[in-house]
């Protein structure tokens, strides 16, 4: 079973760190486990750590006091998040909930900032990460406003394969129809209908325990 050290060493920036930098990163990182439905972090709380998904699946969302919820994105194994709030030193502006049993690495703020100050490769990764995240959210706004539900479901699946944000994603996604519905902001029944449309198009195949992505480029371009 993968642990926090393996996540750090296998992350896109990990191999570029010196031994001393990696030792500092490991010393400043802890690991926690979360049950399905538990909050990994919550809107409004102080931001003290940069977080990475060791194993599992999280949903970034915003829950309002009115009862309304907006799903922002899924975060799969290998994905790191929270760097924007750390850099701005502001309260967290979103919730992240574990959709299934999920283990998370927590790198404390002092260590994160030390790496920014001492590692050029880490800085380059962070620029790429922020750029990818910006592009992801611009695309999500477009999807929400312009696309039908079947296409939104296709894009939600495709987004989990972003090579910068989620480098650990495999073609077989351990995700249920209910979990996919959470990410797309639709019911399990509607997610099931959308998957059937994608299956008929030859893009995915529903299998026991998850979804096998057959045509990633097709998913990314579905509905165009």
Secondary structure as GFF3:
##gff-version 3
##sequence-region A 1 224
A	DSSP	alpha_helix	4	10	.	.	.	ID=ss1
A	DSSP	three_ten_helix	14	16	.	.	.	ID=ss2
A	DSSP	alpha_helix	19	27	.	.	.	ID=ss3
A	DSSP	beta_strand	29	34	.	.	.	ID=ss4
A	DSSP	beta_strand	39	41	.	.	.	ID=ss5
A	DSSP	beta_strand	49	55	.	.	.	ID=ss6
A	DSSP	beta_strand	57	63	.	.	.	ID=ss7
A	DSSP	beta_strand	69	76	.	.	.	ID=ss8
A	DSSP	beta_strand	80	81	.	.	.	ID=ss9
A	DSSP	alpha_helix	83	88	.	.	.	ID=ss10
A	DSSP	beta_strand	95	98	.	.	.	ID=ss11
A	DSSP	beta_strand	102	108	.	.	.	ID=ss12
A	DSSP	alpha_helix	109	118	.	.	.	ID=ss13
A	DSSP	alpha_helix	120	146	.	.	.	ID=ss14
A	DSSP	alpha_helix	149	159	.	.	.	ID=ss15
A	DSSP	beta_strand	172	173	.	.	.	ID=ss16
A	DSSP	alpha_helix	177	184	.	.	.	ID=ss17
A	DSSP	alpha_helix	188	200	.	.	.	ID=ss18
A	DSSP	beta_strand	204	207	.	.	.	ID=ss19
A	DSSP	beta_strand	210	213	.	.	.	ID=ss20
A	DSSP	alpha_helix	216	221	.	.	.	ID=ss21
###
